């Protein structure tokens, strides 16, 4: 089957996605922001979503799914540990997808990732897709990690501050990590802006060791 063929359903024609993944191998490797396995999977999904004119919807569904996984330690272990069977992981994926509203291309993509035992790379795939979506809009993709969920107003203020600092729009994905002990960690491309208490304590500890 020619690699240039268009396939509309990931679950109906998995060999078609394989062709697309092979096709995207070279393209993804030339873009440092969407490289490797996550880049190839994200690129293949983005192409399919573009065909269906659903890139924004797929992006929103992936972000909601990723946030649900990140919010549960049990789910993170279940979907990422090779100890669990593919069937168990697939069942978990379908349950979380149903709860978060993932369907169509996004759901088929998640199921395929589970069947291929690639769930450990799923967060990077979601991030790579967000990068591709941002690039298609002339934006820059970024991620903010906070100790507690940000309110819509806080997120709006943060985007405004980043635009003022960087001179361009930044599409932010969010993640909650209570271990950072307050503050924010903001990643934009290869740049990281970190004012978390955890980092400050670590820096202070290093400084104290240096004066001992």
KOLMAR-680926 format. One record per residue (C-alpha): x, y, z; residue in three letters. Coordinates in pm, 1 decimal. Layout:
<nodes>
+----------+----------+----------+------+
!       px !       py !       pz ! type !
+----------+----------+----------+------+
!        X !        Y !        Z !  Ala !
...
+----------+----------+----------+------+
</nodes>
This chain:
<nodes>
+----------+----------+----------+------+
!       px !       py !       pz ! type !
+----------+----------+----------+------+
!      0.0 !      0.0 !      0.0 !  Unk !
!    155.7 !    336.1 !    -98.5 !  Unk !
!    273.9 !    549.7 !    191.4 !  Unk !
!    115.0 !    855.9 !     32.5 !  Unk !
!   -239.7 !    719.1 !     69.4 !  Unk !
!   -474.0 !    907.1 !    303.6 !  Unk !
!   -636.5 !    716.4 !    588.6 !  Unk !
!   -923.2 !    858.9 !    787.7 !  Unk !
!   -948.3 !    607.6 !   1072.5 !  Unk !
!   -657.1 !    498.6 !   1283.4 !  Unk !
!   -837.0 !    196.5 !   1425.1 !  Unk !
!   -984.9 !     75.1 !   1096.8 !  Unk !
!   -658.8 !     79.7 !    903.9 !  Unk !
!   -363.1 !     58.4 !   1144.2 !  Unk !
!   -134.2 !    -35.9 !    857.1 !  Unk !
!   -217.7 !    305.1 !    710.2 !  Unk !
!    -95.1 !    477.6 !   1022.4 !  Unk !
!    220.5 !    267.7 !   1009.1 !  Unk !
!    277.3 !    398.4 !    658.8 !  Unk !
!    222.4 !    752.1 !    779.2 !  Unk !
!    462.7 !    700.4 !   1070.0 !  Unk !
!    728.9 !    578.2 !    829.5 !  Unk !
!    651.3 !    869.6 !    601.6 !  Unk !
!    686.4 !   1118.0 !    888.5 !  Unk !
!   1016.3 !    971.5 !   1011.3 !  Unk !
!   1230.0 !   1194.7 !    789.5 !  Unk !
!   1011.8 !   1504.6 !    824.2 !  Unk !
!    996.3 !   1483.9 !   1203.2 !  Unk !
!   1369.5 !   1430.4 !   1236.2 !  Unk !
!   1438.1 !   1766.7 !   1069.4 !  Unk !
!   1234.6 !   1949.8 !   1336.3 !  Unk !
!   1402.5 !   1938.3 !   1676.2 !  Unk !
!   1078.8 !   2020.9 !   1856.8 !  Unk !
!    894.0 !   1713.8 !   1728.4 !  Unk !
!   1163.9 !   1453.4 !   1689.4 !  Unk !
!   1185.4 !   1081.0 !   1756.2 !  Unk !
!    897.0 !    847.0 !   1823.3 !  Unk !
!    673.6 !   1114.6 !   1987.3 !  Unk !
!    727.3 !   1342.5 !   1689.9 !  Unk !
!    638.9 !   1074.9 !   1436.0 !  Unk !
!    320.9 !    974.2 !   1615.4 !  Unk !
!    216.5 !   1336.7 !   1670.1 !  Unk !
!    292.4 !   1428.0 !   1308.5 !  Unk !
!     87.6 !   1136.6 !   1176.0 !  Unk !
!   -206.3 !   1232.7 !   1398.5 !  Unk !
!   -177.8 !   1599.7 !   1304.8 !  Unk !
!   -189.3 !   1510.0 !    936.4 !  Unk !
!   -502.7 !   1302.5 !    986.1 !  Unk !
!   -664.7 !   1573.6 !   1198.4 !  Unk !
!   -577.7 !   1830.1 !    931.0 !  Unk !
!   -751.0 !   1614.9 !    669.9 !  Unk !
!  -1060.9 !   1612.7 !    890.9 !  Unk !
!  -1025.6 !   1983.2 !    982.1 !  Unk !
!  -1027.8 !   1889.6 !   1349.0 !  Unk !
!   -677.9 !   1988.7 !   1464.9 !  Unk !
!   -804.3 !   2217.8 !   1742.6 !  Unk !
!  -1061.1 !   1968.0 !   1869.4 !  Unk !
!   -806.1 !   1685.8 !   1874.4 !  Unk !
!   -559.7 !   1910.4 !   2056.3 !  Unk !
!   -816.3 !   2000.2 !   2322.0 !  Unk !
!   -910.8 !   1635.8 !   2371.9 !  Unk !
!   -549.1 !   1527.8 !   2405.6 !  Unk !
!   -478.8 !   1802.4 !   2659.6 !  Unk !
!   -783.0 !   1705.4 !   2867.7 !  Unk !
!   -682.5 !   1339.3 !   2855.3 !  Unk !
!   -323.0 !   1416.8 !   2953.0 !  Unk !
!   -435.6 !   1635.8 !   3242.8 !  Unk !
!   -657.9 !   1356.4 !   3376.0 !  Unk !
!   -369.8 !   1109.7 !   3369.3 !  Unk !
!   -131.0 !   1354.8 !   3536.4 !  Unk !
!   -381.8 !   1420.7 !   3814.4 !  Unk !
!   -389.6 !   1056.0 !   3925.0 !  Unk !
!    -85.0 !    864.8 !   4049.3 !  Unk !
!   -271.7 !    536.4 !   4006.0 !  Unk !
!   -355.1 !    613.1 !   3643.7 !  Unk !
!      1.5 !    720.9 !   3573.5 !  Unk !
!    131.5 !    390.0 !   3702.6 !  Unk !
!   -130.6 !    192.2 !   3513.1 !  Unk !
!    -73.7 !    347.6 !   3171.9 !  Unk !
!    304.5 !    375.7 !   3194.8 !  Unk !
!    416.3 !     58.0 !   3368.8 !  Unk !
!    505.5 !   -241.5 !   3149.6 !  Unk !
!    387.9 !   -464.8 !   3435.3 !  Unk !
!     26.3 !   -412.5 !   3330.5 !  Unk !
!   -107.1 !   -595.7 !   3027.5 !  Unk !
!   -200.5 !   -425.0 !   2704.7 !  Unk !
!   -564.9 !   -514.7 !   2766.5 !  Unk !
!   -560.9 !   -352.7 !   3111.7 !  Unk !
!   -398.4 !    -39.2 !   2973.3 !  Unk !
!   -640.6 !    -23.7 !   2683.3 !  Unk !
!   -935.9 !    -53.9 !   2920.9 !  Unk !
!   -796.0 !    230.9 !   3131.6 !  Unk !
!   -742.6 !    445.0 !   2821.1 !  Unk !
!  -1101.3 !    392.1 !   2708.2 !  Unk !
!  -1238.8 !    474.8 !   3054.5 !  Unk !
!  -1038.3 !    796.6 !   3086.2 !  Unk !
!  -1121.3 !    892.0 !   2727.2 !  Unk !
!  -1491.6 !    849.8 !   2798.8 !  Unk !
!  -1462.1 !   1066.4 !   3110.2 !  Unk !
!  -1267.1 !   1342.9 !   2934.6 !  Unk !
!  -1456.8 !   1344.7 !   2606.1 !  Unk !
!  -1184.0 !   1209.0 !   2378.7 !  Unk !
!  -1336.8 !   1050.6 !   2068.8 !  Unk !
!  -1288.4 !   1012.4 !   1696.6 !  Unk !
!   -928.9 !   1056.0 !   1580.8 !  Unk !
!   -803.2 !   1136.7 !   1931.7 !  Unk !
!   -955.3 !    822.0 !   2081.5 !  Unk !
!   -832.5 !    602.3 !   1796.7 !  Unk !
!   -485.7 !    750.6 !   1840.0 !  Unk !
!   -480.9 !    681.2 !   2214.3 !  Unk !
!   -596.5 !    324.2 !   2160.3 !  Unk !
!   -329.7 !    267.7 !   1897.4 !  Unk !
!    -59.9 !    401.7 !   2130.2 !  Unk !
!   -182.6 !    159.1 !   2397.7 !  Unk !
!   -187.4 !   -137.0 !   2159.0 !  Unk !
!    165.5 !    -53.6 !   2043.7 !  Unk !
!    285.3 !    -37.0 !   2406.7 !  Unk !
!    397.9 !    321.8 !   2364.2 !  Unk !
!    204.5 !    478.4 !   2652.2 !  Unk !
!    522.3 !    577.5 !   2835.4 !  Unk !
!    586.6 !    823.0 !   2552.4 !  Unk !
!    230.0 !    958.2 !   2544.6 !  Unk !
!    301.5 !   1282.9 !   2737.4 !  Unk !
!    575.0 !   1366.7 !   2485.8 !  Unk !
!    339.7 !   1280.7 !   2198.4 !  Unk !
!     75.8 !   1516.7 !   2337.5 !  Unk !
!    336.6 !   1789.8 !   2380.6 !  Unk !
!    463.1 !   1734.4 !   2025.8 !  Unk !
!    109.9 !   1760.2 !   1887.8 !  Unk !
!     59.5 !   2087.3 !   2078.3 !  Unk !
!    381.5 !   2217.2 !   1923.3 !  Unk !
!    265.4 !   2128.4 !   1573.0 !  Unk !
!    -71.9 !   2290.8 !   1637.2 !  Unk !
!     92.4 !   2607.9 !   1765.1 !  Unk !
!    329.7 !   2622.7 !   1470.9 !  Unk !
!     37.1 !   2592.3 !   1230.6 !  Unk !
!   -109.7 !   2906.4 !   1389.4 !  Unk !
!    215.4 !   3099.2 !   1400.9 !  Unk !
!    231.5 !   3062.1 !   1777.6 !  Unk !
!    495.8 !   2923.9 !   2013.2 !  Unk !
!    410.9 !   2620.7 !   2226.4 !  Unk !
!    483.6 !   2631.5 !   2596.6 !  Unk !
!    402.1 !   2449.9 !   2918.2 !  Unk !
!    334.0 !   2579.7 !   3266.2 !  Unk !
!    370.6 !   2356.0 !   3570.9 !  Unk !
!    213.3 !   2479.6 !   3893.1 !  Unk !
!    166.5 !   2343.0 !   4242.5 !  Unk !
!   -208.9 !   2400.6 !   4213.0 !  Unk !
!   -438.7 !   2442.1 !   3911.8 !  Unk !
!   -426.5 !   2791.5 !   3762.6 !  Unk !
!   -746.8 !   2989.1 !   3728.6 !  Unk !
!   -847.4 !   3115.1 !   3382.4 !  Unk !
!   -755.6 !   3468.6 !   3496.0 !  Unk !
!   -408.9 !   3359.1 !   3611.6 !  Unk !
!   -349.8 !   3174.0 !   3286.9 !  Unk !
!   -456.4 !   3478.2 !   3086.5 !  Unk !
!   -220.3 !   3702.5 !   3284.7 !  Unk !
!     65.7 !   3456.3 !   3236.5 !  Unk !
!      8.2 !   3442.1 !   2859.8 !  Unk !
!      5.5 !   3822.0 !   2847.2 !  Unk !
!    331.1 !   3840.7 !   3043.6 !  Unk !
!    497.3 !   3586.2 !   2814.6 !  Unk !
!    380.0 !   3770.5 !   2504.0 !  Unk !
!    521.6 !   4092.8 !   2643.4 !  Unk !
!    851.9 !   3922.8 !   2725.0 !  Unk !
!    893.1 !   3714.6 !   2410.3 !  Unk !
!    715.7 !   3936.3 !   2159.9 !  Unk !
!    483.0 !   3663.3 !   2033.1 !  Unk !
!    180.7 !   3459.8 !   2131.4 !  Unk !
!    244.7 !   3150.0 !   2342.3 !  Unk !
!      0.5 !   2857.1 !   2345.2 !  Unk !
!     29.8 !   2711.6 !   2695.3 !  Unk !
!    -50.6 !   2362.4 !   2812.1 !  Unk !
!    -87.5 !   2320.4 !   3187.6 !  Unk !
!     28.5 !   2057.9 !   3433.6 !  Unk !
!    -11.4 !   2032.2 !   3811.6 !  Unk !
!    279.1 !   1904.0 !   4021.3 !  Unk !
!    247.4 !   1956.3 !   4396.2 !  Unk !
!    612.2 !   1858.0 !   4445.2 !  Unk !
!    733.9 !   2195.3 !   4317.1 !  Unk !
!    615.7 !   2347.8 !   4647.9 !  Unk !
!    464.2 !   2664.5 !   4507.5 !  Unk !
!    556.9 !   2896.4 !   4226.0 !  Unk !
!    562.7 !   2814.5 !   3856.9 !  Unk !
!    781.4 !   2636.7 !   3607.3 !  Unk !
!    729.2 !   2773.2 !   3257.0 !  Unk !
!    887.3 !   2608.2 !   2954.2 !  Unk !
!    881.3 !   2780.9 !   2616.2 !  Unk !
!   1074.9 !   2592.0 !   2353.1 !  Unk !
!   1418.6 !   2527.2 !   2499.2 !  Unk !
!   1383.6 !   2807.3 !   2754.7 !  Unk !
!   1279.1 !   2742.1 !   3112.1 !  Unk !
!   1168.9 !   3007.2 !   3361.3 !  Unk !
!   1153.6 !   2857.2 !   3708.6 !  Unk !
!   1059.5 !   3041.3 !   4029.0 !  Unk !
!    940.5 !   2740.8 !   4228.8 !  Unk !
!   1017.6 !   2715.6 !   4599.1 !  Unk !
!   1165.5 !   2371.0 !   4540.8 !  Unk !
!   1427.4 !   2515.3 !   4307.9 !  Unk !
!   1504.9 !   2801.7 !   4544.5 !  Unk !
!   1556.6 !   2557.2 !   4832.3 !  Unk !
!   1779.1 !   2340.2 !   4616.1 !  Unk !
!   1988.0 !   2640.8 !   4511.9 !  Unk !
!   2018.4 !   2749.4 !   4875.4 !  Unk !
!   2127.4 !   2398.3 !   4974.6 !  Unk !
!   2397.2 !   2401.8 !   4707.3 !  Unk !
!   2514.5 !   2744.6 !   4819.2 !  Unk !
!   2533.8 !   2630.7 !   5182.1 !  Unk !
!   2742.2 !   2328.7 !   5080.7 !  Unk !
!   2978.7 !   2559.7 !   4899.2 !  Unk !
!   3043.1 !   2766.5 !   5212.7 !  Unk !
!   3085.1 !   2468.2 !   5445.6 !  Unk !
+----------+----------+----------+------+
</nodes>
